[in-house]
Amino acid sequence: MLQAFAKEMGLDDATTLVPSGLPSHEIIVVAKEKSADLIVVGTHGRRGLQRLLGSTANSVINHAACDVLAVRLQH
């Protein structure tokens, strides 16, 4: 599905990676390995207890070595 989406967007030469592990950790590791300038993550904008427990987006924002753009997803 990712490859089809990339092609639809005109990104025929896009590389697709599907690492296994804790998502926030894997995103940070791959970004560092690829010398990424920017990580874009979606967030649900949760509040309260769910926010205190953390999320993938929150973890990436707080631990990435590069800039992170968090885009709030609409329900």
Backbone as a ProteinNet text record, in pm:
[ID]
protein_1_A
[PRIMARY]
MLQAFAKEMGLDDATTLVPSGLPSHEIIVVAKEKSADLIVVGTHGRRGLQRLLGSTANSVINHAACDVLAVRLQH
[TERTIARY]
82	0	86.7	197.6	285.4	347.6	390.9	451.6	349.9	227.1	122.2	91.9	85.1	59.6	173.1	297.6	413.1	409	377.8	369.9	259.2	145.1	31.9	70.7	158	202.3	321	362.6	474.1	610.1	615.2	741	784.4	804.8	837.4	965.7	1058.9	1186.6	1189.3	1073.4	1066.5	1107.8	1174.4	1215.3	1115.6	1069.7	976.7	1049.6	1038	1099.5	990.2	999.5	903.6	982.2	1044.9	1119.1	1022.9	1071.3	988	1048.4	961.1	1005.7	913.2	954	878	877.2	760	754.9	837	824.1	897.9	1048.2	1095.2	1238	1284.5	1209	1247.8	1247.2	1150.1	1145.1	1269.6	1307.9	1425.1	1553	1565.5	1684.9	1698.7	1591.5	1596.9	1626.7	1566.2	1592.9	1740.7	1798.7	1941.1	2027.3	1994.6	2069.6	2064.2	1951	1931	1969.6	2018.5	2053.5	1936.1	1819.3	1697.5	1704.5	1648.9	1638	1505.3	1405.5	1271.6	1197.8	1125.9	1036.1	895.2	803.3	663.8	583.6	512.3	429.9	287.7	193.3	54.7	27.8	-60.9	-97.6	-249.3	-304.8	-448.4	-483.1	-382.7	-407.5	-475.1	-442.9	-505.3	-461.9	-543.8	-514.4	-533.2	-496.6	-519.8	-434.1	-496.1	-424.5	-352.1	-415.5	-351.1	-223.7	-224.9	-105.4	5.3	-32.2	66.6	134.4	59.4	115.6	206.9	200.1	288	224.8	289.8	245.1	365.8	346.7	456.1	501.6	406.1	442.4	515.6	467.2	529.1	671	690.9	823.9	920	872.6	957.1	992.2	894	918.2	1025.5	1019.6	1112.5	1249.1	1265.1	1391.8	1462.8	1399.3	1462	1574.7	1676	1789.6	1763.5	1654.8	1621.7	1485.4	1442.8	1312.5	1200.8	1089.3	972.6	850	772.7	647.5	534.5	455.4	342.1	214.6	145.7	23.8	-94.1	-186.3	-302.9	-398.4	-433.5	-523	-666.6	-752.8	-894.3	-962.1	-1053.6	-1125.4	-1237.9
-119.2	0	126.1	123.1	240	266.9	161.8	178.9	233	184.3	232.4	379.5	415.7	554.3	644.3	601.1	679.3	701.7	598.2	609.1	706.5	698.3	788	933.4	956.3	1090.9	1136.6	1051.9	1088	1062.6	977.3	944.8	803.2	780.9	647	589.6	676.3	628.9	626.9	637.5	637.3	501.9	505.7	384.5	357.1	233.4	194.5	109.2	144.8	68.8	22.9	-102.5	-155.3	-227.9	-149.7	-212.3	-267.4	-360.4	-412.9	-369.5	-345.4	-301.7	-193.6	-126.7	-16.8	98.5	141.2	240.4	367	426.7	551	528.6	420.2	388.8	365.8	288.6	257.8	381.9	470.9	595.7	678.3	690	768.2	705.3	573.3	504.3	520.7	496.1	507.9	651.9	749	889.1	922.1	870.3	894.2	824.9	698.6	624	693	752.5	817.8	965.7	1014.3	1155.7	1245.7	1211.2	1285.9	1427.5	1521.4	1659.5	1684.3	1599.9	1620.7	1488	1469.4	1355.6	1413.2	1355.8	1397.4	1283.9	1313.2	1212.5	1264.4	1173.3	1207.8	1191.1	1274.5	1264.4	1279.6	1217.1	1225.9	1342.8	1409	1523.5	1486.3	1371.4	1326.7	1414.9	1415.4	1496.6	1412.7	1472.8	1409.5	1286.4	1181.1	1060.4	996.9	993.8	934.3	1009.3	1140.8	1219.8	1192	1176.3	1146.8	1012.3	916.6	784.6	783.6	887.5	899.6	846.4	874.5	828.7	820	758.3	749	888.2	973.3	1108.5	1185	1177.9	1248.4	1199.9	1070.3	1014	1057.9	1056	1098.7	1246.7	1329.6	1473.3	1497.4	1422.3	1445.5	1380.5	1285.3	1212.9	1219.1	1269.7	1274.4	1377.5	1348.1	1438.9	1547	1534.7	1633.2	1694.9	1787.8	1851	1749.5	1770.2	1681.7	1770.3	1735	1803	1707.2	1745.5	1663.5	1720.6	1638.7	1680.1	1615.9	1698.5	1646.3	1581	1457	1381.6	1408.6	1426	1446.7	1312.5	1301.3	1175.9	1158.7
0	0	0	76.9	80.6	-55.7	-122.8	-254.8	-354.1	-350.4	-440.6	-411.4	-284.1	-246.7	-294.5	-273.4	-316.6	-467.6	-541.7	-687	-727.3	-660.9	-688.2	-663.2	-566.5	-532.3	-617.7	-713.3	-800.5	-739.1	-639.2	-571.4	-608.1	-737	-786.2	-725.8	-687.7	-633.7	-480.5	-416.7	-270.4	-213.9	-100.9	-31.5	80.8	88.7	193.1	295.9	422	530.6	624.6	667.7	764.3	874.6	964	1073.5	1178.7	1258.1	1366.8	1499.7	1596	1727.3	1778.8	1883.6	1941.1	1840.4	1792.5	1684.8	1710.1	1826.1	1851.2	1842.3	1898.4	1893.5	1750.5	1675.1	1537.2	1449.4	1469.2	1392.8	1420.2	1545.9	1584.6	1529.6	1538.8	1489.9	1338.6	1264.3	1117.8	1076.7	1143.9	1111.6	1130.8	1236.9	1262.5	1157	1123.4	1022.3	886	853.3	723.2	725.6	838.8	855.2	816.9	867.4	835.3	891.6	815.8	860.8	931.5	898.5	949.9	960.6	1069.4	1088	1094.4	1017.8	1021.7	1083.9	1191.6	1259.3	1276	1274.8	1301.8	1450.2	1503	1643.1	1655.3	1754.8	1778.3	1870	1925.2	2011.8	2141.4	2195.8	2321.1	2437	2539.2	2656.3	2782.6	2893.3	3022.5	3044.4	3098.4	3136	3018	2902.4	2785.3	2750.2	2766.7	2735.9	2837.7	2964.4	3068.3	3044.7	2990.8	2965.5	2844.7	2763.5	2649.1	2522.3	2411.2	2281.8	2191.1	2075.9	1978.9	1938.2	1900.1	1855.7	1965.2	2087.1	2199.2	2222.9	2216.4	2235.9	2126.2	2001.7	1890	1905.8	1938.8	1956.5	2062	2171.1	2282.3	2268	2175.1	2167.1	2032.5	1930.1	1798	1794.7	1714.9	1700.9	1595.9	1521.1	1419.1	1450.9	1366.9	1386.4	1363.5	1434.2	1421.3	1398.4	1295.2	1266.9	1304.5	1403.7	1446.3	1384.7	1309.1	1240.7	1312.3	1358.5	1429.8	1330.7	1356.7	1270.8	1311.5	1214.4	1242.1	1258.6	1351.6	1378.3	1280.8
[MASK]
+++++++++++++++++++++++++++++++++++++++++++++++++++++++++++++++++++++++++++

